[in-house]
Amino acid sequence: MEKMNSKDPLHGITLQKILEILVEFYGFDTLAELIKIKCFSDNPSIKSSLTFLRKTDWARKKVEELYIRTLPKLSK
């Protein structure tokens, strides 16, 4: 059987990995400016951000959208 390549950029990547990539690329300060959520501005950490994002669909969607928009910049 051949492997099917997904055209979905989020396929096979965890929320934790997405967040780690974005924090490494932007830092929490810039993330807090780009996405106005408290877990990025008040005592931010990967763990607390993941807890919030897993419970809050609208915030997770914004993080995923930012990741997709950031992908072209990551490959440079």
mmCIF file of the N, C-alpha and C atoms, coordinates in Angstrom:
data_MODEL
# 
_entry.id   MODEL 
# 
loop_
_atom_site.group_PDB 
_atom_site.id 
_atom_site.type_symbol 
_atom_site.label_atom_id 
_atom_site.label_alt_id 
_atom_site.label_comp_id 
_atom_site.label_asym_id 
_atom_site.label_entity_id 
_atom_site.label_seq_id 
_atom_site.pdbx_PDB_ins_code 
_atom_site.Cartn_x 
_atom_site.Cartn_y 
_atom_site.Cartn_z 
_atom_site.occupancy 
_atom_site.B_iso_or_equiv 
_atom_site.pdbx_formal_charge 
_atom_site.auth_seq_id 
_atom_site.auth_comp_id 
_atom_site.auth_asym_id 
_atom_site.auth_atom_id 
_atom_site.pdbx_PDB_model_num 
ATOM 1   N N  . MET A 1 1  ? 0.832   -1.198 0.000  1.00 0.00 ? 1  MET A N  1 
ATOM 2   C CA . MET A 1 1  ? 0.000   0.000  0.000  1.00 0.00 ? 1  MET A CA 1 
ATOM 3   C C  . MET A 1 1  ? 0.867   1.248  0.000  1.00 0.00 ? 1  MET A C  1 
ATOM 4   N N  . GLU A 1 2  ? 0.445   2.232  -0.759 1.00 0.00 ? 2  GLU A N  1 
ATOM 5   C CA . GLU A 1 2  ? 1.167   3.503  -0.785 1.00 0.00 ? 2  GLU A CA 1 
ATOM 6   C C  . GLU A 1 2  ? 0.679   4.395  0.340  1.00 0.00 ? 2  GLU A C  1 
ATOM 7   N N  . LYS A 1 3  ? 1.580   5.220  0.833  1.00 0.00 ? 3  LYS A N  1 
ATOM 8   C CA . LYS A 1 3  ? 1.193   6.194  1.843  1.00 0.00 ? 3  LYS A CA 1 
ATOM 9   C C  . LYS A 1 3  ? 0.410   7.314  1.180  1.00 0.00 ? 3  LYS A C  1 
ATOM 10  N N  . MET A 1 4  ? -0.642  7.739  1.834  1.00 0.00 ? 4  MET A N  1 
ATOM 11  C CA . MET A 1 4  ? -1.428  8.865  1.334  1.00 0.00 ? 4  MET A CA 1 
ATOM 12  C C  . MET A 1 4  ? -0.854  10.141 1.950  1.00 0.00 ? 4  MET A C  1 
ATOM 13  N N  . ASN A 1 5  ? -0.484  11.091 1.126  1.00 0.00 ? 5  ASN A N  1 
ATOM 14  C CA . ASN A 1 5  ? 0.014   12.360 1.623  1.00 0.00 ? 5  ASN A CA 1 
ATOM 15  C C  . ASN A 1 5  ? -1.155  13.297 1.844  1.00 0.00 ? 5  ASN A C  1 
ATOM 16  N N  . SER A 1 6  ? -1.270  13.813 3.048  1.00 0.00 ? 6  SER A N  1 
ATOM 17  C CA . SER A 1 6  ? -2.357  14.718 3.376  1.00 0.00 ? 6  SER A CA 1 
ATOM 18  C C  . SER A 1 6  ? -1.981  16.137 2.969  1.00 0.00 ? 6  SER A C  1 
ATOM 19  N N  . LYS A 1 7  ? -2.936  16.844 2.432  1.00 0.00 ? 7  LYS A N  1 
ATOM 20  C CA . LYS A 1 7  ? -2.699  18.242 2.075  1.00 0.00 ? 7  LYS A CA 1 
ATOM 21  C C  . LYS A 1 7  ? -2.976  19.164 3.261  1.00 0.00 ? 7  LYS A C  1 
ATOM 22  N N  . ASP A 1 8  ? -3.468  18.598 4.355  1.00 0.00 ? 8  ASP A N  1 
ATOM 23  C CA . ASP A 1 8  ? -3.751  19.362 5.568  1.00 0.00 ? 8  ASP A CA 1 
ATOM 24  C C  . ASP A 1 8  ? -2.438  19.614 6.311  1.00 0.00 ? 8  ASP A C  1 
ATOM 25  N N  . PRO A 1 9  ? -2.034  20.883 6.476  1.00 0.00 ? 9  PRO A N  1 
ATOM 26  C CA . PRO A 1 9  ? -0.762  21.168 7.152  1.00 0.00 ? 9  PRO A CA 1 
ATOM 27  C C  . PRO A 1 9  ? -0.772  20.796 8.636  1.00 0.00 ? 9  PRO A C  1 
ATOM 28  N N  . LEU A 1 10 ? -1.960  20.566 9.201  1.00 0.00 ? 10 LEU A N  1 
ATOM 29  C CA . LEU A 1 10 ? -2.045  20.207 10.615 1.00 0.00 ? 10 LEU A CA 1 
ATOM 30  C C  . LEU A 1 10 ? -2.051  18.692 10.816 1.00 0.00 ? 10 LEU A C  1 
ATOM 31  N N  . HIS A 1 11 ? -2.104  17.940 9.725  1.00 0.00 ? 11 HIS A N  1 
ATOM 32  C CA . HIS A 1 11 ? -2.156  16.483 9.824  1.00 0.00 ? 11 HIS A CA 1 
ATOM 33  C C  . HIS A 1 11 ? -0.869  15.941 10.438 1.00 0.00 ? 11 HIS A C  1 
ATOM 34  N N  . GLY A 1 12 ? -1.031  15.180 11.516 1.00 0.00 ? 12 GLY A N  1 
ATOM 35  C CA . GLY A 1 12 ? 0.108   14.512 12.130 1.00 0.00 ? 12 GLY A CA 1 
ATOM 36  C C  . GLY A 1 12 ? 0.942   15.372 13.058 1.00 0.00 ? 12 GLY A C  1 
ATOM 37  N N  . ILE A 1 13 ? 0.508   16.580 13.360 1.00 0.00 ? 13 ILE A N  1 
ATOM 38  C CA . ILE A 1 13 ? 1.267   17.438 14.279 1.00 0.00 ? 13 ILE A CA 1 
ATOM 39  C C  . ILE A 1 13 ? 0.409   17.725 15.503 1.00 0.00 ? 13 ILE A C  1 
ATOM 40  N N  . THR A 1 14 ? 1.026   17.619 16.658 1.00 0.00 ? 14 THR A N  1 
ATOM 41  C CA . THR A 1 14 ? 0.280   17.831 17.900 1.00 0.00 ? 14 THR A CA 1 
ATOM 42  C C  . THR A 1 14 ? 0.179   19.317 18.226 1.00 0.00 ? 14 THR A C  1 
ATOM 43  N N  . LEU A 1 15 ? -0.789  19.633 19.053 1.00 0.00 ? 15 LEU A N  1 
ATOM 44  C CA . LEU A 1 15 ? -0.936  21.014 19.510 1.00 0.00 ? 15 LEU A CA 1 
ATOM 45  C C  . LEU A 1 15 ? 0.319   21.452 20.263 1.00 0.00 ? 15 LEU A C  1 
ATOM 46  N N  . GLN A 1 16 ? 0.885   20.560 21.035 1.00 0.00 ? 16 GLN A N  1 
ATOM 47  C CA . GLN A 1 16 ? 2.108   20.896 21.771 1.00 0.00 ? 16 GLN A CA 1 
ATOM 48  C C  . GLN A 1 16 ? 3.237   21.273 20.817 1.00 0.00 ? 16 GLN A C  1 
ATOM 49  N N  . LYS A 1 17 ? 3.416   20.496 19.755 1.00 0.00 ? 17 LYS A N  1 
ATOM 50  C CA . LYS A 1 17 ? 4.478   20.785 18.788 1.00 0.00 ? 17 LYS A CA 1 
ATOM 51  C C  . LYS A 1 17 ? 4.223   22.119 18.091 1.00 0.00 ? 17 LYS A C  1 
ATOM 52  N N  . ILE A 1 18 ? 2.962   22.379 17.716 1.00 0.00 ? 18 ILE A N  1 
ATOM 53  C CA . ILE A 1 18 ? 2.600   23.660 17.091 1.00 0.00 ? 18 ILE A CA 1 
ATOM 54  C C  . ILE A 1 18 ? 2.980   24.804 18.017 1.00 0.00 ? 18 ILE A C  1 
ATOM 55  N N  . LEU A 1 19 ? 2.605   24.683 19.283 1.00 0.00 ? 19 LEU A N  1 
ATOM 56  C CA . LEU A 1 19 ? 2.881   25.744 20.248 1.00 0.00 ? 19 LEU A CA 1 
ATOM 57  C C  . LEU A 1 19 ? 4.385   25.925 20.460 1.00 0.00 ? 19 LEU A C  1 
ATOM 58  N N  . GLU A 1 20 ? 5.118   24.834 20.552 1.00 0.00 ? 20 GLU A N  1 
ATOM 59  C CA . GLU A 1 20 ? 6.570   24.919 20.730 1.00 0.00 ? 20 GLU A CA 1 
ATOM 60  C C  . GLU A 1 20 ? 7.227   25.626 19.541 1.00 0.00 ? 20 GLU A C  1 
ATOM 61  N N  . ILE A 1 21 ? 6.783   25.312 18.342 1.00 0.00 ? 21 ILE A N  1 
ATOM 62  C CA . ILE A 1 21 ? 7.329   25.955 17.138 1.00 0.00 ? 21 ILE A CA 1 
ATOM 63  C C  . ILE A 1 21 ? 7.027   27.444 17.145 1.00 0.00 ? 21 ILE A C  1 
ATOM 64  N N  . LEU A 1 22 ? 5.787   27.805 17.475 1.00 0.00 ? 22 LEU A N  1 
ATOM 65  C CA . LEU A 1 22 ? 5.404   29.222 17.483 1.00 0.00 ? 22 LEU A CA 1 
ATOM 66  C C  . LEU A 1 22 ? 6.139   30.004 18.567 1.00 0.00 ? 22 LEU A C  1 
ATOM 67  N N  . VAL A 1 23 ? 6.304   29.396 19.735 1.00 0.00 ? 23 VAL A N  1 
ATOM 68  C CA . VAL A 1 23 ? 7.034   30.073 20.822 1.00 0.00 ? 23 VAL A CA 1 
ATOM 69  C C  . VAL A 1 23 ? 8.494   30.253 20.440 1.00 0.00 ? 23 VAL A C  1 
ATOM 70  N N  . GLU A 1 24 ? 9.076   29.262 19.811 1.00 0.00 ? 24 GLU A N  1 
ATOM 71  C CA . GLU A 1 24 ? 10.474  29.380 19.380 1.00 0.00 ? 24 GLU A CA 1 
ATOM 72  C C  . GLU A 1 24 ? 10.625  30.467 18.309 1.00 0.00 ? 24 GLU A C  1 
ATOM 73  N N  . PHE A 1 25 ? 9.667   30.532 17.398 1.00 0.00 ? 25 PHE A N  1 
ATOM 74  C CA . PHE A 1 25 ? 9.750   31.483 16.289 1.00 0.00 ? 25 PHE A CA 1 
ATOM 75  C C  . PHE A 1 25 ? 9.412   32.912 16.728 1.00 0.00 ? 25 PHE A C  1 
ATOM 76  N N  . TYR A 1 26 ? 8.334   33.075 17.489 1.00 0.00 ? 26 TYR A N  1 
ATOM 77  C CA . TYR A 1 26 ? 7.858   34.412 17.866 1.00 0.00 ? 26 TYR A CA 1 
ATOM 78  C C  . TYR A 1 26 ? 8.211   34.815 19.294 1.00 0.00 ? 26 TYR A C  1 
ATOM 79  N N  . GLY A 1 27 ? 8.207   33.854 20.218 1.00 0.00 ? 27 GLY A N  1 
ATOM 80  C CA . GLY A 1 27 ? 8.307   34.165 21.637 1.00 0.00 ? 27 GLY A CA 1 
ATOM 81  C C  . GLY A 1 27 ? 6.919   34.480 22.182 1.00 0.00 ? 27 GLY A C  1 
ATOM 82  N N  . PHE A 1 28 ? 6.759   34.364 23.493 1.00 0.00 ? 28 PHE A N  1 
ATOM 83  C CA . PHE A 1 28 ? 5.446   34.598 24.093 1.00 0.00 ? 28 PHE A CA 1 
ATOM 84  C C  . PHE A 1 28 ? 5.002   36.054 23.960 1.00 0.00 ? 28 PHE A C  1 
ATOM 85  N N  . ASP A 1 29 ? 5.940   37.008 24.009 1.00 0.00 ? 29 ASP A N  1 
ATOM 86  C CA . ASP A 1 29 ? 5.563   38.420 23.900 1.00 0.00 ? 29 ASP A CA 1 
ATOM 87  C C  . ASP A 1 29 ? 4.869   38.709 22.573 1.00 0.00 ? 29 ASP A C  1 
ATOM 88  N N  . THR A 1 30 ? 5.446   38.266 21.487 1.00 0.00 ? 30 THR A N  1 
ATOM 89  C CA . THR A 1 30 ? 4.862   38.499 20.172 1.00 0.00 ? 30 THR A CA 1 
ATOM 90  C C  . THR A 1 30 ? 3.588   37.684 19.998 1.00 0.00 ? 30 THR A C  1 
ATOM 91  N N  . LEU A 1 31 ? 3.564   36.460 20.513 1.00 0.00 ? 31 LEU A N  1 
ATOM 92  C CA . LEU A 1 31 ? 2.338   35.654 20.440 1.00 0.00 ? 31 LEU A CA 1 
ATOM 93  C C  . LEU A 1 31 ? 1.190   36.367 21.142 1.00 0.00 ? 31 LEU A C  1 
ATOM 94  N N  . ALA A 1 32 ? 1.474   36.980 22.277 1.00 0.00 ? 32 ALA A N  1 
ATOM 95  C CA . ALA A 1 32 ? 0.437   37.704 23.023 1.00 0.00 ? 32 ALA A CA 1 
ATOM 96  C C  . ALA A 1 32 ? -0.086  38.896 22.224 1.00 0.00 ? 32 ALA A C  1 
ATOM 97  N N  . GLU A 1 33 ? 0.757   39.502 21.413 1.00 0.00 ? 33 GLU A N  1 
ATOM 98  C CA . GLU A 1 33 ? 0.317   40.605 20.562 1.00 0.00 ? 33 GLU A CA 1 
ATOM 99  C C  . GLU A 1 33 ? -0.495  40.098 19.372 1.00 0.00 ? 33 GLU A C  1 
ATOM 100 N N  . LEU A 1 34 ? -0.082  38.974 18.806 1.00 0.00 ? 34 LEU A N  1 
ATOM 101 C CA . LEU A 1 34 ? -0.755  38.420 17.631 1.00 0.00 ? 34 LEU A CA 1 
ATOM 102 C C  . LEU A 1 34 ? -2.091  37.769 17.977 1.00 0.00 ? 34 LEU A C  1 
ATOM 103 N N  . ILE A 1 35 ? -2.133  37.102 19.118 1.00 0.00 ? 35 ILE A N  1 
ATOM 104 C CA . ILE A 1 35 ? -3.349  36.439 19.578 1.00 0.00 ? 35 ILE A CA 1 
ATOM 105 C C  . ILE A 1 35 ? -3.600  36.908 21.007 1.00 0.00 ? 35 ILE A C  1 
ATOM 106 N N  . LYS A 1 36 ? -4.641  37.662 21.182 1.00 0.00 ? 36 LYS A N  1 
ATOM 107 C CA . LYS A 1 36 ? -4.928  38.273 22.480 1.00 0.00 ? 36 LYS A CA 1 
ATOM 108 C C  . LYS A 1 36 ? -5.579  37.268 23.432 1.00 0.00 ? 36 LYS A C  1 
ATOM 109 N N  . ILE A 1 37 ? -4.736  36.427 24.032 1.00 0.00 ? 37 ILE A N  1 
ATOM 110 C CA . ILE A 1 37 ? -5.223  35.529 25.074 1.00 0.00 ? 37 ILE A CA 1 
ATOM 111 C C  . ILE A 1 37 ? -4.260  35.596 26.259 1.00 0.00 ? 37 ILE A C  1 
ATOM 112 N N  . LYS A 1 38 ? -4.845  35.529 27.437 1.00 0.00 ? 38 LYS A N  1 
ATOM 113 C CA . LYS A 1 38 ? -4.105  35.746 28.673 1.00 0.00 ? 38 LYS A CA 1 
ATOM 114 C C  . LYS A 1 38 ? -2.975  34.741 28.902 1.00 0.00 ? 38 LYS A C  1 
ATOM 115 N N  . CYS A 1 39 ? -3.166  33.513 28.436 1.00 0.00 ? 39 CYS A N  1 
ATOM 116 C CA . CYS A 1 39 ? -2.144  32.493 28.707 1.00 0.00 ? 39 CYS A CA 1 
ATOM 117 C C  . CYS A 1 39 ? -0.821  32.797 27.998 1.00 0.00 ? 39 CYS A C  1 
ATOM 118 N N  . PHE A 1 40 ? -0.836  33.719 27.040 1.00 0.00 ? 40 PHE A N  1 
ATOM 119 C CA . PHE A 1 40 ? 0.399   34.129 26.373 1.00 0.00 ? 40 PHE A CA 1 
ATOM 120 C C  . PHE A 1 40 ? 1.011   35.380 27.009 1.00 0.00 ? 40 PHE A C  1 
ATOM 121 N N  . SER A 1 41 ? 0.219   36.115 27.786 1.00 0.00 ? 41 SER A N  1 
ATOM 122 C CA . SER A 1 41 ? 0.724   37.379 28.327 1.00 0.00 ? 41 SER A CA 1 
ATOM 123 C C  . SER A 1 41 ? 0.970   37.353 29.835 1.00 0.00 ? 41 SER A C  1 
ATOM 124 N N  . ASP A 1 42 ? 0.197   36.587 30.586 1.00 0.00 ? 42 ASP A N  1 
ATOM 125 C CA . ASP A 1 42 ? 0.335   36.539 32.042 1.00 0.00 ? 42 ASP A CA 1 
ATOM 126 C C  . ASP A 1 42 ? 1.007   35.250 32.481 1.00 0.00 ? 42 ASP A C  1 
ATOM 127 N N  . ASN A 1 43 ? 2.265   35.344 32.869 1.00 0.00 ? 43 ASN A N  1 
ATOM 128 C CA . ASN A 1 43 ? 3.037   34.193 33.338 1.00 0.00 ? 43 ASN A CA 1 
ATOM 129 C C  . ASN A 1 43 ? 2.935   33.015 32.367 1.00 0.00 ? 43 ASN A C  1 
ATOM 130 N N  . PRO A 1 44 ? 3.351   33.214 31.114 1.00 0.00 ? 44 PRO A N  1 
ATOM 131 C CA . PRO A 1 44 ? 3.149   32.183 30.092 1.00 0.00 ? 44 PRO A CA 1 
ATOM 132 C C  . PRO A 1 44 ? 4.081   30.981 30.253 1.00 0.00 ? 44 PRO A C  1 
ATOM 133 N N  . SER A 1 45 ? 3.539   29.836 29.907 1.00 0.00 ? 45 SER A N  1 
ATOM 134 C CA . SER A 1 45 ? 4.338   28.612 29.820 1.00 0.00 ? 45 SER A CA 1 
ATOM 135 C C  . SER A 1 45 ? 3.649   27.702 28.808 1.00 0.00 ? 45 SER A C  1 
ATOM 136 N N  . ILE A 1 46 ? 4.404   26.762 28.286 1.00 0.00 ? 46 ILE A N  1 
ATOM 137 C CA . ILE A 1 46 ? 3.839   25.799 27.334 1.00 0.00 ? 46 ILE A CA 1 
ATOM 138 C C  . ILE A 1 46 ? 2.718   25.016 28.020 1.00 0.00 ? 46 ILE A C  1 
ATOM 139 N N  . LYS A 1 47 ? 2.973   24.566 29.240 1.00 0.00 ? 47 LYS A N  1 
ATOM 140 C CA . LYS A 1 47 ? 2.006   23.728 29.954 1.00 0.00 ? 47 LYS A CA 1 
ATOM 141 C C  . LYS A 1 47 ? 0.688   24.462 30.208 1.00 0.00 ? 47 LYS A C  1 
ATOM 142 N N  . SER A 1 48 ? 0.754   25.678 30.722 1.00 0.00 ? 48 SER A N  1 
ATOM 143 C CA . SER A 1 48 ? -0.484  26.411 31.011 1.00 0.00 ? 48 SER A CA 1 
ATOM 144 C C  . SER A 1 48 ? -1.215  26.788 29.720 1.00 0.00 ? 48 SER A C  1 
ATOM 145 N N  . SER A 1 49 ? -0.453  27.114 28.682 1.00 0.00 ? 49 SER A N  1 
ATOM 146 C CA . SER A 1 49 ? -1.062  27.450 27.395 1.00 0.00 ? 49 SER A CA 1 
ATOM 147 C C  . SER A 1 49 ? -1.773  26.238 26.798 1.00 0.00 ? 49 SER A C  1 
ATOM 148 N N  . LEU A 1 50 ? -1.143  25.069 26.876 1.00 0.00 ? 50 LEU A N  1 
ATOM 149 C CA . LEU A 1 50 ? -1.763  23.847 26.359 1.00 0.00 ? 50 LEU A CA 1 
ATOM 150 C C  . LEU A 1 50 ? -3.060  23.533 27.103 1.00 0.00 ? 50 LEU A C  1 
ATOM 151 N N  . THR A 1 51 ? -3.050  23.695 28.409 1.00 0.00 ? 51 THR A N  1 
ATOM 152 C CA . THR A 1 51 ? -4.250  23.442 29.205 1.00 0.00 ? 51 THR A CA 1 
ATOM 153 C C  . THR A 1 51 ? -5.393  24.336 28.737 1.00 0.00 ? 51 THR A C  1 
ATOM 154 N N  . PHE A 1 52 ? -5.108  25.613 28.543 1.00 0.00 ? 52 PHE A N  1 
ATOM 155 C CA . PHE A 1 52 ? -6.141  26.554 28.087 1.00 0.00 ? 52 PHE A CA 1 
ATOM 156 C C  . PHE A 1 52 ? -6.593  26.237 26.665 1.00 0.00 ? 52 PHE A C  1 
ATOM 157 N N  . LEU A 1 53 ? -5.651  26.021 25.774 1.00 0.00 ? 53 LEU A N  1 
ATOM 158 C CA . LEU A 1 53 ? -5.987  25.798 24.363 1.00 0.00 ? 53 LEU A CA 1 
ATOM 159 C C  . LEU A 1 53 ? -6.767  24.504 24.148 1.00 0.00 ? 53 LEU A C  1 
ATOM 160 N N  . ARG A 1 54 ? -6.507  23.495 24.952 1.00 0.00 ? 54 ARG A N  1 
ATOM 161 C CA . ARG A 1 54 ? -7.243  22.229 24.813 1.00 0.00 ? 54 ARG A CA 1 
ATOM 162 C C  . ARG A 1 54 ? -8.700  22.368 25.246 1.00 0.00 ? 54 ARG A C  1 
ATOM 163 N N  . LYS A 1 55 ? -8.980  23.339 26.117 1.00 0.00 ? 55 LYS A N  1 
ATOM 164 C CA . LYS A 1 55 ? -10.346 23.552 26.602 1.00 0.00 ? 55 LYS A CA 1 
ATOM 165 C C  . LYS A 1 55 ? -11.099 24.600 25.795 1.00 0.00 ? 55 LYS A C  1 
ATOM 166 N N  . THR A 1 56 ? -10.376 25.410 25.016 1.00 0.00 ? 56 THR A N  1 
ATOM 167 C CA . THR A 1 56 ? -10.984 26.576 24.376 1.00 0.00 ? 56 THR A CA 1 
ATOM 168 C C  . THR A 1 56 ? -10.806 26.492 22.863 1.00 0.00 ? 56 THR A C  1 
ATOM 169 N N  . ASP A 1 57 ? -11.870 26.064 22.181 1.00 0.00 ? 57 ASP A N  1 
ATOM 170 C CA . ASP A 1 57 ? -11.797 25.814 20.741 1.00 0.00 ? 57 ASP A CA 1 
ATOM 171 C C  . ASP A 1 57 ? -11.436 27.049 19.918 1.00 0.00 ? 57 ASP A C  1 
ATOM 172 N N  . TRP A 1 58 ? -12.011 28.214 20.257 1.00 0.00 ? 58 TRP A N  1 
ATOM 173 C CA . TRP A 1 58 ? -11.745 29.414 19.449 1.00 0.00 ? 58 TRP A CA 1 
ATOM 174 C C  . TRP A 1 58 ? -10.270 29.815 19.546 1.00 0.00 ? 58 TRP A C  1 
ATOM 175 N N  . ALA A 1 59 ? -9.686  29.650 20.726 1.00 0.00 ? 59 ALA A N  1 
ATOM 176 C CA . ALA A 1 59 ? -8.277  30.015 20.907 1.00 0.00 ? 59 ALA A CA 1 
ATOM 177 C C  . ALA A 1 59 ? -7.373  29.020 20.177 1.00 0.00 ? 59 ALA A C  1 
ATOM 178 N N  . ARG A 1 60 ? -7.721  27.758 20.257 1.00 0.00 ? 60 ARG A N  1 
ATOM 179 C CA . ARG A 1 60 ? -6.937  26.733 19.547 1.00 0.00 ? 60 ARG A CA 1 
ATOM 180 C C  . ARG A 1 60 ? -6.976  26.995 18.042 1.00 0.00 ? 60 ARG A C  1 
ATOM 181 N N  . LYS A 1 61 ? -8.138  27.352 17.535 1.00 0.00 ? 61 LYS A N  1 
ATOM 182 C CA . LYS A 1 61 ? -8.284  27.636 16.107 1.00 0.00 ? 61 LYS A CA 1 
ATOM 183 C C  . LYS A 1 61 ? -7.390  28.809 15.694 1.00 0.00 ? 61 LYS A C  1 
ATOM 184 N N  . LYS A 1 62 ? -7.318  29.843 16.522 1.00 0.00 ? 62 LYS A N  1 
ATOM 185 C CA . LYS A 1 62 ? -6.452  30.993 16.216 1.00 0.00 ? 62 LYS A CA 1 
ATOM 186 C C  . LYS A 1 62 ? -4.978  30.590 16.201 1.00 0.00 ? 62 LYS A C  1 
ATOM 187 N N  . VAL A 1 63 ? -4.578  29.734 17.116 1.00 0.00 ? 63 VAL A N  1 
ATOM 188 C CA . VAL A 1 63 ? -3.193  29.263 17.168 1.00 0.00 ? 63 VAL A CA 1 
ATOM 189 C C  . VAL A 1 63 ? -2.883  28.422 15.931 1.00 0.00 ? 63 VAL A C  1 
ATOM 190 N N  . GLU A 1 64 ? -3.814  27.545 15.566 1.00 0.00 ? 64 GLU A N  1 
ATOM 191 C CA . GLU A 1 64 ? -3.612  26.721 14.372 1.00 0.00 ? 64 GLU A CA 1 
ATOM 192 C C  . GLU A 1 64 ? -3.541  27.576 13.111 1.00 0.00 ? 64 GLU A C  1 
ATOM 193 N N  . GLU A 1 65 ? -4.381  28.608 13.024 1.00 0.00 ? 65 GLU A N  1 
ATOM 194 C CA . GLU A 1 65 ? -4.356  29.503 11.862 1.00 0.00 ? 65 GLU A CA 1 
ATOM 195 C C  . GLU A 1 65 ? -3.032  30.260 11.787 1.00 0.00 ? 65 GLU A C  1 
ATOM 196 N N  . LEU A 1 66 ? -2.536  30.721 12.931 1.00 0.00 ? 66 LEU A N  1 
ATOM 197 C CA . LEU A 1 66 ? -1.251  31.412 12.953 1.00 0.00 ? 66 LEU A CA 1 
ATOM 198 C C  . LEU A 1 66 ? -0.136  30.459 12.520 1.00 0.00 ? 66 LEU A C  1 
ATOM 199 N N  . TYR A 1 67 ? -0.190  29.224 12.967 1.00 0.00 ? 67 TYR A N  1 
ATOM 200 C CA . TYR A 1 67 ? 0.816   28.231 12.566 1.00 0.00 ? 67 TYR A CA 1 
ATOM 201 C C  . TYR A 1 67 ? 0.811   28.049 11.050 1.00 0.00 ? 67 TYR A C  1 
ATOM 202 N N  . ILE A 1 68 ? -0.362  27.927 10.467 1.00 0.00 ? 68 ILE A N  1 
ATOM 203 C CA . ILE A 1 68 ? -0.469  27.743 9.016  1.00 0.00 ? 68 ILE A CA 1 
ATOM 204 C C  . ILE A 1 68 ? 0.087   28.960 8.283  1.00 0.00 ? 68 ILE A C  1 
ATOM 205 N N  . ARG A 1 69 ? -0.205  30.169 8.782  1.00 0.00 ? 69 ARG A N  1 
ATOM 206 C CA . ARG A 1 69 ? 0.327   31.385 8.148  1.00 0.00 ? 69 ARG A CA 1 
ATOM 207 C C  . ARG A 1 69 ? 1.836   31.505 8.332  1.00 0.00 ? 69 ARG A C  1 
ATOM 208 N N  . THR A 1 70 ? 2.364   30.888 9.391  1.00 0.00 ? 70 THR A N  1 
ATOM 209 C CA . THR A 1 70 ? 3.792   30.976 9.705  1.00 0.00 ? 70 THR A CA 1 
ATOM 210 C C  . THR A 1 70 ? 4.616   29.939 8.949  1.00 0.00 ? 70 THR A C  1 
ATOM 211 N N  . LEU A 1 71 ? 3.998   28.852 8.501  1.00 0.00 ? 71 LEU A N  1 
ATOM 212 C CA . LEU A 1 71 ? 4.735   27.773 7.833  1.00 0.00 ? 71 LEU A CA 1 
ATOM 213 C C  . LEU A 1 71 ? 5.680   28.247 6.719  1.00 0.00 ? 71 LEU A C  1 
ATOM 214 N N  . PRO A 1 72 ? 5.238   29.129 5.814  1.00 0.00 ? 72 PRO A N  1 
ATOM 215 C CA . PRO A 1 72 ? 6.179   29.575 4.769  1.00 0.00 ? 72 PRO A CA 1 
ATOM 216 C C  . PRO A 1 72 ? 7.431   30.265 5.332  1.00 0.00 ? 72 PRO A C  1 
ATOM 217 N N  . LYS A 1 73 ? 7.282   30.972 6.451  1.00 0.00 ? 73 LYS A N  1 
ATOM 218 C CA . LYS A 1 73 ? 8.430   31.660 7.060  1.00 0.00 ? 73 LYS A CA 1 
ATOM 219 C C  . LYS A 1 73 ? 9.370   30.659 7.718  1.00 0.00 ? 73 LYS A C  1 
ATOM 220 N N  . LEU A 1 74 ? 8.846   29.541 8.174  1.00 0.00 ? 74 LEU A N  1 
ATOM 221 C CA . LEU A 1 74 ? 9.671   28.529 8.850  1.00 0.00 ? 74 LEU A CA 1 
ATOM 222 C C  . LEU A 1 74 ? 10.589  27.801 7.891  1.00 0.00 ? 74 LEU A C  1 
ATOM 223 N N  . SER A 1 75 ? 10.165  27.681 6.657  1.00 0.00 ? 75 SER A N  1 
ATOM 224 C CA . SER A 1 75 ? 10.958  26.915 5.691  1.00 0.00 ? 75 SER A CA 1 
ATOM 225 C C  . SER A 1 75 ? 12.085  27.738 5.060  1.00 0.00 ? 75 SER A C  1 
ATOM 226 N N  . LYS A 1 76 ? 12.186  28.995 5.409  1.00 0.00 ? 76 LYS A N  1 
ATOM 227 C CA . LYS A 1 76 ? 13.248  29.851 4.841  1.00 0.00 ? 76 LYS A CA 1 
ATOM 228 C C  . LYS A 1 76 ? 14.557  29.630 5.547  1.00 0.00 ? 76 LYS A C  1 
# 
